[in-house]
């Protein structure tokens, strides 16, 4: 069992306190309840008047075994979390909206996640906070049984999750590190050949190798499966869209990416809110008119040679032909 104060107020000689009580047991259920305690303080005596339970929530089957340890923690921003552990050797984490509890809302208790532990015959749990000089903080969970296991939790993760949950709009910026979890190498990890052919002038110097090189990379990107992070963002954004009831013309999120793999384009919900600042390797553009900028010829011998060979007819109009390839089969057919 665990108990914390969620509301404390005074009026004249009366002192009232609302507390949150959390408990669990052999029924595998998790119970949280609010109770008001009235104190009448006089010169010589303090009278305790414990009222009835004001509101209670029971989460049935909160664990697959008897719950043997529970601890409620409140951080500096007032966010309340509950840690629970039982014979099933899993530490579960829950959030409690204390304001919603005082308003008697059934959605006050929410499960966040769980993690396995290596302690048998679990019989207790406790939590302490450690603050560092840089104002960073960790919550250390101690689980006892046949031995002791310590688990560190970073409250900043919970704060970030809460901020996202409360947000109306989201700007996601990402680069090569986000692609790496899909098995793609970052720019720094690539061979020198890759960095060389990222220069568009190489198309003029070595046209066949340039096109062959990017053809192979485009095929690689088309056959790469986005990692789970993309799907997490998709679920979040779709849920936000439903909550905000936005029209198709106003997106509550925006993706700003420096990646060229086109993985975000595989998700319909990102197509109208995606900016790929370096372009996309699966979008093939006509290069005939690149020797001109708004009808004016680019300076230098390399551009003159290119224009003399392929783009004399495009002095007045830039070539805007482009093709977006969505699959390996369609890519090979178009090529």
Secondary structure as GFF3:
##gff-version 3
##sequence-region A 1 335
A	DSSP	beta_strand	2	11	.	.	.	ID=ss1
A	DSSP	beta_strand	14	24	.	.	.	ID=ss2
A	DSSP	beta_strand	30	41	.	.	.	ID=ss3
A	DSSP	beta_strand	46	59	.	.	.	ID=ss4
A	DSSP	beta_strand	67	74	.	.	.	ID=ss5
A	DSSP	beta_strand	80	86	.	.	.	ID=ss6
A	DSSP	beta_strand	90	96	.	.	.	ID=ss7
A	DSSP	alpha_helix	98	102	.	.	.	ID=ss8
A	DSSP	three_ten_helix	106	108	.	.	.	ID=ss9
A	DSSP	beta_strand	109	116	.	.	.	ID=ss10
A	DSSP	beta_strand	124	131	.	.	.	ID=ss11
A	DSSP	beta_strand	137	144	.	.	.	ID=ss12
A	DSSP	beta_strand	148	153	.	.	.	ID=ss13
A	DSSP	alpha_helix	155	166	.	.	.	ID=ss14
A	DSSP	beta_strand	170	174	.	.	.	ID=ss15
A	DSSP	alpha_helix	176	180	.	.	.	ID=ss16
A	DSSP	three_ten_helix	187	189	.	.	.	ID=ss17
A	DSSP	alpha_helix	192	197	.	.	.	ID=ss18
A	DSSP	alpha_helix	202	205	.	.	.	ID=ss19
A	DSSP	alpha_helix	207	222	.	.	.	ID=ss20
A	DSSP	alpha_helix	228	244	.	.	.	ID=ss21
A	DSSP	beta_strand	253	257	.	.	.	ID=ss22
A	DSSP	three_ten_helix	263	266	.	.	.	ID=ss23
A	DSSP	three_ten_helix	268	273	.	.	.	ID=ss24
A	DSSP	beta_strand	274	276	.	.	.	ID=ss25
A	DSSP	beta_strand	283	285	.	.	.	ID=ss26
A	DSSP	three_ten_helix	288	291	.	.	.	ID=ss27
A	DSSP	beta_strand	292	293	.	.	.	ID=ss28
A	DSSP	beta_strand	296	297	.	.	.	ID=ss29
A	DSSP	alpha_helix	301	310	.	.	.	ID=ss30
A	DSSP	three_ten_helix	312	314	.	.	.	ID=ss31
A	DSSP	beta_strand	322	324	.	.	.	ID=ss32
A	DSSP	alpha_helix	328	334	.	.	.	ID=ss33
###
